[in-house]
Amino acid sequence: IVKGGFRATMALIIAIIALIFSIISYQRTGGTIGLEDEIKALQKKTETLKKETIQQVKKLEEKTKKLKQETGEALERLGKTLKLEEARGKK
């Protein structure tokens, strides 16, 4: 019999029990399988958000283009009106 053999055996048994508990806890939290599923779900959400953002940017570009055109037309009308007023004032 080795001196301190009982203590070493008890330490080994406790370590094995702790290992079993840690494995059970890891599996309950999902382990790597749960993480992979979460990553895939987040990638899908990111892709969806990316597509929605692209659509919103396109809409904003169209509205900006339309507003620029309307502003240009309004300035042209204003310029013509001012020229007519000047011409009337000179007569």
PDB file of N, CA, C and O in Angstrom, chain B, residues numbered from 101:
ATOM      1  N   ILE B 101       0.853  -1.176   0.000  1.00  0.00           N
ATOM      2  CA  ILE B 101       0.000   0.000   0.000  1.00  0.00           C
ATOM      3  C   ILE B 101       0.894   1.234   0.000  1.00  0.00           C
ATOM      4  O   ILE B 101       1.876   1.334   0.736  1.00  0.00           O
ATOM      5  N   VAL B 102       0.506   2.160  -0.860  1.00  0.00           N
ATOM      6  CA  VAL B 102       1.261   3.404  -1.005  1.00  0.00           C
ATOM      7  C   VAL B 102       0.776   4.399   0.027  1.00  0.00           C
ATOM      8  O   VAL B 102      -0.416   4.491   0.319  1.00  0.00           O
ATOM      9  N   LYS B 103       1.721   5.140   0.571  1.00  0.00           N
ATOM     10  CA  LYS B 103       1.374   6.147   1.558  1.00  0.00           C
ATOM     11  C   LYS B 103       0.625   7.282   0.864  1.00  0.00           C
ATOM     12  O   LYS B 103       1.112   7.814  -0.134  1.00  0.00           O
ATOM     13  N   GLY B 104      -0.542   7.662   1.367  1.00  0.00           N
ATOM     14  CA  GLY B 104      -1.340   8.731   0.759  1.00  0.00           C
ATOM     15  C   GLY B 104      -2.141   8.239  -0.429  1.00  0.00           C
ATOM     16  O   GLY B 104      -2.700   9.046  -1.173  1.00  0.00           O
ATOM     17  N   GLY B 105      -2.206   6.928  -0.623  1.00  0.00           N
ATOM     18  CA  GLY B 105      -2.940   6.359  -1.755  1.00  0.00           C
ATOM     19  C   GLY B 105      -4.429   6.633  -1.691  1.00  0.00           C
ATOM     20  O   GLY B 105      -5.076   6.821  -2.722  1.00  0.00           O
ATOM     21  N   PHE B 106      -4.980   6.658  -0.476  1.00  0.00           N
ATOM     22  CA  PHE B 106      -6.410   6.923  -0.313  1.00  0.00           C
ATOM     23  C   PHE B 106      -6.745   8.342  -0.760  1.00  0.00           C
ATOM     24  O   PHE B 106      -7.750   8.574  -1.431  1.00  0.00           O
ATOM     25  N   ARG B 107      -5.892   9.285  -0.379  1.00  0.00           N
ATOM     26  CA  ARG B 107      -6.124  10.678  -0.773  1.00  0.00           C
ATOM     27  C   ARG B 107      -6.041  10.841  -2.286  1.00  0.00           C
ATOM     28  O   ARG B 107      -6.846  11.548  -2.892  1.00  0.00           O
ATOM     29  N   ALA B 108      -5.076  10.191  -2.872  1.00  0.00           N
ATOM     30  CA  ALA B 108      -4.914  10.293  -4.326  1.00  0.00           C
ATOM     31  C   ALA B 108      -6.115   9.678  -5.041  1.00  0.00           C
ATOM     32  O   ALA B 108      -6.590  10.217  -6.041  1.00  0.00           O
ATOM     33  N   THR B 109      -6.603   8.552  -4.527  1.00  0.00           N
ATOM     34  CA  THR B 109      -7.773   7.907  -5.117  1.00  0.00           C
ATOM     35  C   THR B 109      -8.996   8.801  -4.982  1.00  0.00           C
ATOM     36  O   THR B 109      -9.772   8.936  -5.929  1.00  0.00           O
ATOM     37  N   MET B 110      -9.176   9.413  -3.815  1.00  0.00           N
ATOM     38  CA  MET B 110     -10.317  10.328  -3.609  1.00  0.00           C
ATOM     39  C   MET B 110     -10.220  11.539  -4.542  1.00  0.00           C
ATOM     40  O   MET B 110     -11.225  11.985  -5.095  1.00  0.00           O
ATOM     41  N   ALA B 111      -9.012  12.063  -4.711  1.00  0.00           N
ATOM     42  CA  ALA B 111      -8.819  13.216  -5.597  1.00  0.00           C
ATOM     43  C   ALA B 111      -9.160  12.841  -7.035  1.00  0.00           C
ATOM     44  O   ALA B 111      -9.763  13.631  -7.761  1.00  0.00           O
ATOM     45  N   LEU B 112      -8.775  11.637  -7.443  1.00  0.00           N
ATOM     46  CA  LEU B 112      -9.079  11.173  -8.794  1.00  0.00           C
ATOM     47  C   LEU B 112     -10.580  11.011  -8.985  1.00  0.00           C
ATOM     48  O   LEU B 112     -11.119  11.414 -10.016  1.00  0.00           O
ATOM     49  N   ILE B 113     -11.259  10.428  -8.007  1.00  0.00           N
ATOM     50  CA  ILE B 113     -12.717  10.241  -8.088  1.00  0.00           C
ATOM     51  C   ILE B 113     -13.423  11.594  -8.166  1.00  0.00           C
ATOM     52  O   ILE B 113     -14.341  11.772  -8.966  1.00  0.00           O
ATOM     53  N   ILE B 114     -12.995  12.547  -7.336  1.00  0.00           N
ATOM     54  CA  ILE B 114     -13.605  13.887  -7.352  1.00  0.00           C
ATOM     55  C   ILE B 114     -13.364  14.568  -8.702  1.00  0.00           C
ATOM     56  O   ILE B 114     -14.257  15.223  -9.237  1.00  0.00           O
ATOM     57  N   ALA B 115     -12.166  14.413  -9.243  1.00  0.00           N
ATOM     58  CA  ALA B 115     -11.851  15.014 -10.542  1.00  0.00           C
ATOM     59  C   ALA B 115     -12.716  14.418 -11.649  1.00  0.00           C
ATOM     60  O   ALA B 115     -13.188  15.137 -12.529  1.00  0.00           O
ATOM     61  N   ILE B 116     -12.921  13.109 -11.603  1.00  0.00           N
ATOM     62  CA  ILE B 116     -13.764  12.450 -12.610  1.00  0.00           C
ATOM     63  C   ILE B 116     -15.208  12.926 -12.488  1.00  0.00           C
ATOM     64  O   ILE B 116     -15.862  13.180 -13.500  1.00  0.00           O
ATOM     65  N   ILE B 117     -15.710  13.048 -11.262  1.00  0.00           N
ATOM     66  CA  ILE B 117     -17.081  13.544 -11.050  1.00  0.00           C
ATOM     67  C   ILE B 117     -17.206  14.977 -11.575  1.00  0.00           C
ATOM     68  O   ILE B 117     -18.194  15.322 -12.225  1.00  0.00           O
ATOM     69  N   ALA B 118     -16.202  15.808 -11.290  1.00  0.00           N
ATOM     70  CA  ALA B 118     -16.222  17.195 -11.772  1.00  0.00           C
ATOM     71  C   ALA B 118     -16.212  17.234 -13.299  1.00  0.00           C
ATOM     72  O   ALA B 118     -16.895  18.060 -13.905  1.00  0.00           O
ATOM     73  N   LEU B 119     -15.449  16.355 -13.913  1.00  0.00           N
ATOM     74  CA  LEU B 119     -15.398  16.282 -15.374  1.00  0.00           C
ATOM     75  C   LEU B 119     -16.757  15.887 -15.943  1.00  0.00           C
ATOM     76  O   LEU B 119     -17.204  16.452 -16.941  1.00  0.00           O
ATOM     77  N   ILE B 120     -17.408  14.924 -15.311  1.00  0.00           N
ATOM     78  CA  ILE B 120     -18.740  14.492 -15.760  1.00  0.00           C
ATOM     79  C   ILE B 120     -19.729  15.647 -15.657  1.00  0.00           C
ATOM     80  O   ILE B 120     -20.515  15.880 -16.576  1.00  0.00           O
ATOM     81  N   PHE B 121     -19.691  16.377 -14.531  1.00  0.00           N
ATOM     82  CA  PHE B 121     -20.593  17.528 -14.376  1.00  0.00           C
ATOM     83  C   PHE B 121     -20.324  18.601 -15.435  1.00  0.00           C
ATOM     84  O   PHE B 121     -21.256  19.205 -15.967  1.00  0.00           O
ATOM     85  N   SER B 122     -19.062  18.828 -15.729  1.00  0.00           N
ATOM     86  CA  SER B 122     -18.746  19.859 -16.723  1.00  0.00           C
ATOM     87  C   SER B 122     -19.210  19.445 -18.116  1.00  0.00           C
ATOM     88  O   SER B 122     -19.675  20.286 -18.885  1.00  0.00           O
ATOM     89  N   ILE B 123     -19.089  18.164 -18.449  1.00  0.00           N
ATOM     90  CA  ILE B 123     -19.565  17.672 -19.747  1.00  0.00           C
ATOM     91  C   ILE B 123     -21.081  17.804 -19.841  1.00  0.00           C
ATOM     92  O   ILE B 123     -21.606  18.235 -20.867  1.00  0.00           O
ATOM     93  N   ILE B 124     -21.778  17.438 -18.781  1.00  0.00           N
ATOM     94  CA  ILE B 124     -23.246  17.556 -18.759  1.00  0.00           C
ATOM     95  C   ILE B 124     -23.662  19.017 -18.911  1.00  0.00           C
ATOM     96  O   ILE B 124     -24.579  19.326 -19.673  1.00  0.00           O
ATOM     97  N   SER B 125     -22.998  19.908 -18.195  1.00  0.00           N
ATOM     98  CA  SER B 125     -23.329  21.335 -18.281  1.00  0.00           C
ATOM     99  C   SER B 125     -23.085  21.869 -19.685  1.00  0.00           C
ATOM    100  O   SER B 125     -23.888  22.637 -20.215  1.00  0.00           O
ATOM    101  N   TYR B 126     -21.987  21.464 -20.278  1.00  0.00           N
ATOM    102  CA  TYR B 126     -21.649  21.912 -21.634  1.00  0.00           C
ATOM    103  C   TYR B 126     -22.714  21.454 -22.632  1.00  0.00           C
ATOM    104  O   TYR B 126     -23.120  22.220 -23.507  1.00  0.00           O
ATOM    105  N   GLN B 127     -23.159  20.219 -22.500  1.00  0.00           N
ATOM    106  CA  GLN B 127     -24.179  19.705 -23.413  1.00  0.00           C
ATOM    107  C   GLN B 127     -25.524  20.386 -23.197  1.00  0.00           C
ATOM    108  O   GLN B 127     -26.262  20.609 -24.156  1.00  0.00           O
ATOM    109  N   ARG B 128     -25.852  20.719 -21.957  1.00  0.00           N
ATOM    110  CA  ARG B 128     -27.124  21.402 -21.673  1.00  0.00           C
ATOM    111  C   ARG B 128     -27.162  22.802 -22.273  1.00  0.00           C
ATOM    112  O   ARG B 128     -28.219  23.270 -22.697  1.00  0.00           O
ATOM    113  N   THR B 129     -26.026  23.463 -22.310  1.00  0.00           N
ATOM    114  CA  THR B 129     -25.988  24.820 -22.860  1.00  0.00           C
ATOM    115  C   THR B 129     -25.925  24.809 -24.379  1.00  0.00           C
ATOM    116  O   THR B 129     -25.935  25.870 -25.003  1.00  0.00           O
ATOM    117  N   GLY B 130     -25.863  23.659 -24.970  1.00  0.00           N
ATOM    118  CA  GLY B 130     -25.906  23.565 -26.422  1.00  0.00           C
ATOM    119  C   GLY B 130     -24.589  23.161 -27.036  1.00  0.00           C
ATOM    120  O   GLY B 130     -24.563  22.680 -28.169  1.00  0.00           O
ATOM    121  N   GLY B 131     -23.522  23.338 -26.339  1.00  0.00           N
ATOM    122  CA  GLY B 131     -22.226  22.963 -26.881  1.00  0.00           C
ATOM    123  C   GLY B 131     -21.922  23.735 -28.152  1.00  0.00           C
ATOM    124  O   GLY B 131     -22.383  24.862 -28.336  1.00  0.00           O
ATOM    125  N   THR B 132     -21.143  23.119 -29.022  1.00  0.00           N
ATOM    126  CA  THR B 132     -20.786  23.789 -30.277  1.00  0.00           C
ATOM    127  C   THR B 132     -21.929  23.741 -31.277  1.00  0.00           C
ATOM    128  O   THR B 132     -22.005  24.595 -32.160  1.00  0.00           O
ATOM    129  N   ILE B 133     -22.810  22.773 -31.160  1.00  0.00           N
ATOM    130  CA  ILE B 133     -23.943  22.669 -32.085  1.00  0.00           C
ATOM    131  C   ILE B 133     -24.835  23.895 -31.948  1.00  0.00           C
ATOM    132  O   ILE B 133     -25.267  24.468 -32.949  1.00  0.00           O
ATOM    133  N   GLY B 134     -25.109  24.294 -30.724  1.00  0.00           N
ATOM    134  CA  GLY B 134     -25.933  25.472 -30.489  1.00  0.00           C
ATOM    135  C   GLY B 134     -25.280  26.731 -31.032  1.00  0.00           C
ATOM    136  O   GLY B 134     -25.952  27.600 -31.588  1.00  0.00           O
ATOM    137  N   LEU B 135     -23.970  26.826 -30.870  1.00  0.00           N
ATOM    138  CA  LEU B 135     -23.254  27.997 -31.373  1.00  0.00           C
ATOM    139  C   LEU B 135     -23.306  28.068 -32.892  1.00  0.00           C
ATOM    140  O   LEU B 135     -23.483  29.145 -33.461  1.00  0.00           O
ATOM    141  N   GLU B 136     -23.153  26.933 -33.544  1.00  0.00           N
ATOM    142  CA  GLU B 136     -23.206  26.912 -35.009  1.00  0.00           C
ATOM    143  C   GLU B 136     -24.582  27.339 -35.507  1.00  0.00           C
ATOM    144  O   GLU B 136     -24.690  28.087 -36.479  1.00  0.00           O
ATOM    145  N   ASP B 137     -25.628  26.867 -34.845  1.00  0.00           N
ATOM    146  CA  ASP B 137     -26.986  27.267 -35.224  1.00  0.00           C
ATOM    147  C   ASP B 137     -27.190  28.764 -35.016  1.00  0.00           C
ATOM    148  O   ASP B 137     -27.807  29.440 -35.839  1.00  0.00           O
ATOM    149  N   GLU B 138     -26.663  29.269 -33.905  1.00  0.00           N
ATOM    150  CA  GLU B 138     -26.790  30.704 -33.628  1.00  0.00           C
ATOM    151  C   GLU B 138     -26.055  31.525 -34.675  1.00  0.00           C
ATOM    152  O   GLU B 138     -26.561  32.551 -35.130  1.00  0.00           O
ATOM    153  N   ILE B 139     -24.877  31.086 -35.055  1.00  0.00           N
ATOM    154  CA  ILE B 139     -24.092  31.792 -36.069  1.00  0.00           C
ATOM    155  C   ILE B 139     -24.840  31.808 -37.394  1.00  0.00           C
ATOM    156  O   ILE B 139     -24.896  32.841 -38.061  1.00  0.00           O
ATOM    157  N   LYS B 140     -25.413  30.675 -37.780  1.00  0.00           N
ATOM    158  CA  LYS B 140     -26.170  30.608 -39.033  1.00  0.00           C
ATOM    159  C   LYS B 140     -27.377  31.534 -38.993  1.00  0.00           C
ATOM    160  O   LYS B 140     -27.673  32.209 -39.979  1.00  0.00           O
ATOM    161  N   ALA B 141     -28.073  31.571 -37.868  1.00  0.00           N
ATOM    162  CA  ALA B 141     -29.240  32.451 -37.733  1.00  0.00           C
ATOM    163  C   ALA B 141     -28.824  33.914 -37.828  1.00  0.00           C
ATOM    164  O   ALA B 141     -29.498  34.718 -38.472  1.00  0.00           O
ATOM    165  N   LEU B 142     -27.719  34.253 -37.188  1.00  0.00           N
ATOM    166  CA  LEU B 142     -27.231  35.633 -37.251  1.00  0.00           C
ATOM    167  C   LEU B 142     -26.777  36.006 -38.659  1.00  0.00           C
ATOM    168  O   LEU B 142     -26.960  37.145 -39.089  1.00  0.00           O
ATOM    169  N   GLN B 143     -26.190  35.057 -39.375  1.00  0.00           N
ATOM    170  CA  GLN B 143     -25.779  35.321 -40.753  1.00  0.00           C
ATOM    171  C   GLN B 143     -26.992  35.586 -41.635  1.00  0.00           C
ATOM    172  O   GLN B 143     -26.954  36.467 -42.493  1.00  0.00           O
ATOM    173  N   LYS B 144     -28.075  34.827 -41.429  1.00  0.00           N
ATOM    174  CA  LYS B 144     -29.298  35.046 -42.196  1.00  0.00           C
ATOM    175  C   LYS B 144     -29.885  36.419 -41.896  1.00  0.00           C
ATOM    176  O   LYS B 144     -30.306  37.135 -42.805  1.00  0.00           O
ATOM    177  N   LYS B 145     -29.912  36.785 -40.612  1.00  0.00           N
ATOM    178  CA  LYS B 145     -30.433  38.099 -40.228  1.00  0.00           C
ATOM    179  C   LYS B 145     -29.592  39.213 -40.835  1.00  0.00           C
ATOM    180  O   LYS B 145     -30.123  40.215 -41.315  1.00  0.00           O
ATOM    181  N   THR B 146     -28.278  39.029 -40.809  1.00  0.00           N
ATOM    182  CA  THR B 146     -27.380  40.037 -41.375  1.00  0.00           C
ATOM    183  C   THR B 146     -27.624  40.189 -42.869  1.00  0.00           C
ATOM    184  O   THR B 146     -27.655  41.306 -43.385  1.00  0.00           O
ATOM    185  N   GLU B 147     -27.797  39.081 -43.559  1.00  0.00           N
ATOM    186  CA  GLU B 147     -28.049  39.126 -45.007  1.00  0.00           C
ATOM    187  C   GLU B 147     -29.375  39.827 -45.294  1.00  0.00           C
ATOM    188  O   GLU B 147     -29.468  40.631 -46.221  1.00  0.00           O
ATOM    189  N   THR B 148     -30.394  39.522 -44.501  1.00  0.00           N
ATOM    190  CA  THR B 148     -31.697  40.172 -44.668  1.00  0.00           C
ATOM    191  C   THR B 148     -31.574  41.672 -44.448  1.00  0.00           C
ATOM    192  O   THR B 148     -32.104  42.465 -45.226  1.00  0.00           O
ATOM    193  N   LEU B 149     -30.877  42.060 -43.389  1.00  0.00           N
ATOM    194  CA  LEU B 149     -30.684  43.484 -43.109  1.00  0.00           C
ATOM    195  C   LEU B 149     -29.904  44.169 -44.227  1.00  0.00           C
ATOM    196  O   LEU B 149     -30.178  45.318 -44.573  1.00  0.00           O
ATOM    197  N   LYS B 150     -28.945  43.464 -44.777  1.00  0.00           N
ATOM    198  CA  LYS B 150     -28.151  44.019 -45.878  1.00  0.00           C
ATOM    199  C   LYS B 150     -29.042  44.296 -47.087  1.00  0.00           C
ATOM    200  O   LYS B 150     -28.957  45.361 -47.698  1.00  0.00           O
ATOM    201  N   LYS B 151     -29.896  43.330 -47.428  1.00  0.00           N
ATOM    202  CA  LYS B 151     -30.801  43.507 -48.566  1.00  0.00           C
ATOM    203  C   LYS B 151     -31.775  44.659 -48.323  1.00  0.00           C
ATOM    204  O   LYS B 151     -32.024  45.469 -49.216  1.00  0.00           O
ATOM    205  N   GLU B 152     -32.323  44.726 -47.106  1.00  0.00           N
ATOM    206  CA  GLU B 152     -33.258  45.802 -46.779  1.00  0.00           C
ATOM    207  C   GLU B 152     -32.570  47.163 -46.842  1.00  0.00           C
ATOM    208  O   GLU B 152     -33.157  48.140 -47.306  1.00  0.00           O
ATOM    209  N   THR B 153     -31.338  47.222 -46.379  1.00  0.00           N
ATOM    210  CA  THR B 153     -30.586  48.479 -46.410  1.00  0.00           C
ATOM    211  C   THR B 153     -30.332  48.913 -47.847  1.00  0.00           C
ATOM    212  O   THR B 153     -30.452  50.094 -48.172  1.00  0.00           O
ATOM    213  N   ILE B 154     -29.983  47.967 -48.701  1.00  0.00           N
ATOM    214  CA  ILE B 154     -29.752  48.284 -50.112  1.00  0.00           C
ATOM    215  C   ILE B 154     -31.024  48.835 -50.739  1.00  0.00           C
ATOM    216  O   ILE B 154     -30.973  49.808 -51.491  1.00  0.00           O
ATOM    217  N   GLN B 155     -32.166  48.221 -50.436  1.00  0.00           N
ATOM    218  CA  GLN B 155     -33.443  48.708 -50.969  1.00  0.00           C
ATOM    219  C   GLN B 155     -33.740  50.119 -50.479  1.00  0.00           C
ATOM    220  O   GLN B 155     -34.184  50.964 -51.257  1.00  0.00           O
ATOM    221  N   GLN B 156     -33.503  50.380 -49.209  1.00  0.00           N
ATOM    222  CA  GLN B 156     -33.768  51.708 -48.648  1.00  0.00           C
ATOM    223  C   GLN B 156     -32.850  52.760 -49.276  1.00  0.00           C
ATOM    224  O   GLN B 156     -33.286  53.877 -49.555  1.00  0.00           O
ATOM    225  N   VAL B 157     -31.590  52.406 -49.496  1.00  0.00           N
ATOM    226  CA  VAL B 157     -30.650  53.341 -50.122  1.00  0.00           C
ATOM    227  C   VAL B 157     -31.097  53.656 -51.544  1.00  0.00           C
ATOM    228  O   VAL B 157     -31.030  54.808 -51.972  1.00  0.00           O
ATOM    229  N   LYS B 158     -31.552  52.645 -52.279  1.00  0.00           N
ATOM    230  CA  LYS B 158     -32.034  52.877 -53.646  1.00  0.00           C
ATOM    231  C   LYS B 158     -33.238  53.811 -53.638  1.00  0.00           C
ATOM    232  O   LYS B 158     -33.330  54.711 -54.472  1.00  0.00           O
ATOM    233  N   LYS B 159     -34.162  53.602 -52.699  1.00  0.00           N
ATOM    234  CA  LYS B 159     -35.332  54.475 -52.599  1.00  0.00           C
ATOM    235  C   LYS B 159     -34.907  55.907 -52.304  1.00  0.00           C
ATOM    236  O   LYS B 159     -35.431  56.850 -52.896  1.00  0.00           O
ATOM    237  N   LEU B 160     -33.959  56.067 -51.389  1.00  0.00           N
ATOM    238  CA  LEU B 160     -33.476  57.407 -51.052  1.00  0.00           C
ATOM    239  C   LEU B 160     -32.793  58.069 -52.247  1.00  0.00           C
ATOM    240  O   LEU B 160     -32.950  59.269 -52.471  1.00  0.00           O
ATOM    241  N   GLU B 161     -32.039  57.286 -53.009  1.00  0.00           N
ATOM    242  CA  GLU B 161     -31.384  57.833 -54.200  1.00  0.00           C
ATOM    243  C   GLU B 161     -32.420  58.304 -55.213  1.00  0.00           C
ATOM    244  O   GLU B 161     -32.267  59.369 -55.811  1.00  0.00           O
ATOM    245  N   GLU B 162     -33.478  57.511 -55.408  1.00  0.00           N
ATOM    246  CA  GLU B 162     -34.538  57.894 -56.343  1.00  0.00           C
ATOM    247  C   GLU B 162     -35.232  59.172 -55.883  1.00  0.00           C
ATOM    248  O   GLU B 162     -35.475  60.071 -56.688  1.00  0.00           O
ATOM    249  N   LYS B 163     -35.551  59.255 -54.596  1.00  0.00           N
ATOM    250  CA  LYS B 163     -36.210  60.449 -54.067  1.00  0.00           C
ATOM    251  C   LYS B 163     -35.307  61.670 -54.190  1.00  0.00           C
ATOM    252  O   LYS B 163     -35.776  62.758 -54.526  1.00  0.00           O
ATOM    253  N   THR B 164     -34.012  61.498 -53.918  1.00  0.00           N
ATOM    254  CA  THR B 164     -33.066  62.604 -54.026  1.00  0.00           C
ATOM    255  C   THR B 164     -32.976  63.091 -55.463  1.00  0.00           C
ATOM    256  O   THR B 164     -32.956  64.295 -55.720  1.00  0.00           O
ATOM    257  N   LYS B 165     -32.922  62.152 -56.394  1.00  0.00           N
ATOM    258  CA  LYS B 165     -32.851  62.511 -57.811  1.00  0.00           C
ATOM    259  C   LYS B 165     -34.103  63.289 -58.223  1.00  0.00           C
ATOM    260  O   LYS B 165     -34.015  64.294 -58.929  1.00  0.00           O
ATOM    261  N   LYS B 166     -35.256  62.816 -57.779  1.00  0.00           N
ATOM    262  CA  LYS B 166     -36.520  63.479 -58.102  1.00  0.00           C
ATOM    263  C   LYS B 166     -36.558  64.886 -57.503  1.00  0.00           C
ATOM    264  O   LYS B 166     -36.981  65.832 -58.168  1.00  0.00           O
ATOM    265  N   LEU B 167     -36.121  65.024 -56.260  1.00  0.00           N
ATOM    266  CA  LEU B 167     -36.106  66.333 -55.613  1.00  0.00           C
ATOM    267  C   LEU B 167     -35.142  67.291 -56.306  1.00  0.00           C
ATOM    268  O   LEU B 167     -35.439  68.478 -56.442  1.00  0.00           O
ATOM    269  N   LYS B 168     -33.993  66.788 -56.744  1.00  0.00           N
ATOM    270  CA  LYS B 168     -33.045  67.630 -57.479  1.00  0.00           C
ATOM    271  C   LYS B 168     -33.671  68.138 -58.770  1.00  0.00           C
ATOM    272  O   LYS B 168     -33.531  69.309 -59.125  1.00  0.00           O
ATOM    273  N   GLN B 169     -34.362  67.244 -59.463  1.00  0.00           N
ATOM    274  CA  GLN B 169     -35.005  67.618 -60.717  1.00  0.00           C
ATOM    275  C   GLN B 169     -36.094  68.661 -60.461  1.00  0.00           C
ATOM    276  O   GLN B 169     -36.178  69.655 -61.182  1.00  0.00           O
ATOM    277  N   GLU B 170     -36.916  68.447 -59.454  1.00  0.00           N
ATOM    278  CA  GLU B 170     -37.979  69.400 -59.132  1.00  0.00           C
ATOM    279  C   GLU B 170     -37.401  70.750 -58.714  1.00  0.00           C
ATOM    280  O   GLU B 170     -37.941  71.796 -59.074  1.00  0.00           O
ATOM    281  N   THR B 171     -36.314  70.730 -57.960  1.00  0.00           N
ATOM    282  CA  THR B 171     -35.670  71.978 -57.547  1.00  0.00           C
ATOM    283  C   THR B 171     -35.122  72.719 -58.758  1.00  0.00           C
ATOM    284  O   THR B 171     -35.261  73.938 -58.864  1.00  0.00           O
ATOM    285  N   GLY B 172     -34.500  71.983 -59.665  1.00  0.00           N
ATOM    286  CA  GLY B 172     -33.980  72.592 -60.894  1.00  0.00           C
ATOM    287  C   GLY B 172     -35.086  73.233 -61.713  1.00  0.00           C
ATOM    288  O   GLY B 172     -34.935  74.349 -62.209  1.00  0.00           O
ATOM    289  N   GLU B 173     -36.193  72.526 -61.851  1.00  0.00           N
ATOM    290  CA  GLU B 173     -37.328  73.064 -62.614  1.00  0.00           C
ATOM    291  C   GLU B 173     -37.894  74.311 -61.937  1.00  0.00           C
ATOM    292  O   GLU B 173     -38.238  75.282 -62.611  1.00  0.00           O
ATOM    293  N   ALA B 174     -37.992  74.286 -60.614  1.00  0.00           N
ATOM    294  CA  ALA B 174     -38.509  75.449 -59.882  1.00  0.00           C
ATOM    295  C   ALA B 174     -37.582  76.646 -60.049  1.00  0.00           C
ATOM    296  O   ALA B 174     -38.052  77.774 -60.199  1.00  0.00           O
ATOM    297  N   LEU B 175     -36.280  76.416 -60.024  1.00  0.00           N
ATOM    298  CA  LEU B 175     -35.325  77.506 -60.212  1.00  0.00           C
ATOM    299  C   LEU B 175     -35.403  78.072 -61.629  1.00  0.00           C
ATOM    300  O   LEU B 175     -35.274  79.280 -61.826  1.00  0.00           O
ATOM    301  N   GLU B 176     -35.612  77.203 -62.607  1.00  0.00           N
ATOM    302  CA  GLU B 176     -35.773  77.675 -63.989  1.00  0.00           C
ATOM    303  C   GLU B 176     -37.011  78.558 -64.107  1.00  0.00           C
ATOM    304  O   GLU B 176     -36.961  79.618 -64.731  1.00  0.00           O
ATOM    305  N   ARG B 177     -38.113  78.129 -63.515  1.00  0.00           N
ATOM    306  CA  ARG B 177     -39.346  78.931 -63.558  1.00  0.00           C
ATOM    307  C   ARG B 177     -39.141  80.271 -62.853  1.00  0.00           C
ATOM    308  O   ARG B 177     -39.606  81.309 -63.323  1.00  0.00           O
ATOM    309  N   LEU B 178     -38.451  80.234 -61.739  1.00  0.00           N
ATOM    310  CA  LEU B 178     -38.167  81.462 -60.998  1.00  0.00           C
ATOM    311  C   LEU B 178     -37.305  82.407 -61.831  1.00  0.00           C
ATOM    312  O   LEU B 178     -37.543  83.614 -61.864  1.00  0.00           O
ATOM    313  N   GLY B 179     -36.310  81.847 -62.496  1.00  0.00           N
ATOM    314  CA  GLY B 179     -35.444  82.656 -63.363  1.00  0.00           C
ATOM    315  C   GLY B 179     -36.227  83.300 -64.489  1.00  0.00           C
ATOM    316  O   GLY B 179     -36.034  84.480 -64.782  1.00  0.00           O
ATOM    317  N   LYS B 180     -37.108  82.542 -65.122  1.00  0.00           N
ATOM    318  CA  LYS B 180     -37.935  83.082 -66.210  1.00  0.00           C
ATOM    319  C   LYS B 180     -38.848  84.187 -65.688  1.00  0.00           C
ATOM    320  O   LYS B 180     -39.023  85.216 -66.339  1.00  0.00           O
ATOM    321  N   THR B 181     -39.422  83.969 -64.519  1.00  0.00           N
ATOM    322  CA  THR B 181     -40.311  84.968 -63.926  1.00  0.00           C
ATOM    323  C   THR B 181     -39.542  86.248 -63.627  1.00  0.00           C
ATOM    324  O   THR B 181     -40.042  87.345 -63.876  1.00  0.00           O
ATOM    325  N   LEU B 182     -38.334  86.118 -63.098  1.00  0.00           N
ATOM    326  CA  LEU B 182     -37.521  87.295 -62.796  1.00  0.00           C
ATOM    327  C   LEU B 182     -37.147  88.050 -64.067  1.00  0.00           C
ATOM    328  O   LEU B 182     -37.153  89.281 -64.082  1.00  0.00           O
ATOM    329  N   LYS B 183     -36.823  87.320 -65.134  1.00  0.00           N
ATOM    330  CA  LYS B 183     -36.490  87.967 -66.406  1.00  0.00           C
ATOM    331  C   LYS B 183     -37.690  88.727 -66.948  1.00  0.00           C
ATOM    332  O   LYS B 183     -37.548  89.837 -67.460  1.00  0.00           O
ATOM    333  N   LEU B 184     -38.881  88.127 -66.834  1.00  0.00           N
ATOM    334  CA  LEU B 184     -40.094  88.807 -67.297  1.00  0.00           C
ATOM    335  C   LEU B 184     -40.345  90.073 -66.479  1.00  0.00           C
ATOM    336  O   LEU B 184     -40.720  91.110 -67.028  1.00  0.00           O
ATOM    337  N   GLU B 185     -40.140  89.984 -65.185  1.00  0.00           N
ATOM    338  CA  GLU B 185     -40.335  91.152 -64.316  1.00  0.00           C
ATOM    339  C   GLU B 185     -39.342  92.255 -64.664  1.00  0.00           C
ATOM    340  O   GLU B 185     -39.694  93.434 -64.687  1.00  0.00           O
ATOM    341  N   GLU B 186     -38.094  91.860 -64.936  1.00  0.00           N
ATOM    342  CA  GLU B 186     -37.083  92.851 -65.320  1.00  0.00           C
ATOM    343  C   GLU B 186     -37.446  93.501 -66.646  1.00  0.00           C
ATOM    344  O   GLU B 186     -37.314  94.713 -66.814  1.00  0.00           O
ATOM    345  N   ALA B 187     -37.908  92.674 -67.593  1.00  0.00           N
ATOM    346  CA  ALA B 187     -38.284  93.202 -68.914  1.00  0.00           C
ATOM    347  C   ALA B 187     -39.455  94.166 -68.776  1.00  0.00           C
ATOM    348  O   ALA B 187     -39.474  95.194 -69.453  1.00  0.00           O
ATOM    349  N   ARG B 188     -40.403  93.878 -67.948  1.00  0.00           N
ATOM    350  CA  ARG B 188     -41.556  94.761 -67.735  1.00  0.00           C
ATOM    351  C   ARG B 188     -41.130  96.056 -67.042  1.00  0.00           C
ATOM    352  O   ARG B 188     -41.664  97.131 -67.314  1.00  0.00           O
ATOM    353  N   GLY B 189     -40.159  95.924 -66.142  1.00  0.00           N
ATOM    354  CA  GLY B 189     -39.690  97.096 -65.408  1.00  0.00           C
ATOM    355  C   GLY B 189     -38.906  98.053 -66.283  1.00  0.00           C
ATOM    356  O   GLY B 189     -38.891  99.253 -66.009  1.00  0.00           O
ATOM    357  N   LYS B 190     -38.256  97.565 -67.324  1.00  0.00           N
ATOM    358  CA  LYS B 190     -37.458  98.405 -68.218  1.00  0.00           C
ATOM    359  C   LYS B 190     -38.333  99.166 -69.198  1.00  0.00           C
ATOM    360  O   LYS B 190     -37.885 100.182 -69.730  1.00  0.00           O
ATOM    361  N   LYS B 191     -39.530  98.739 -69.459  1.00  0.00           N
ATOM    362  CA  LYS B 191     -40.400  99.373 -70.449  1.00  0.00           C
ATOM    363  C   LYS B 191     -40.952 100.645 -69.967  1.00  0.00           C
ATOM    364  O   LYS B 191     -41.705 101.303 -70.686  1.00  0.00           O
TER     365      LYS B 191
END
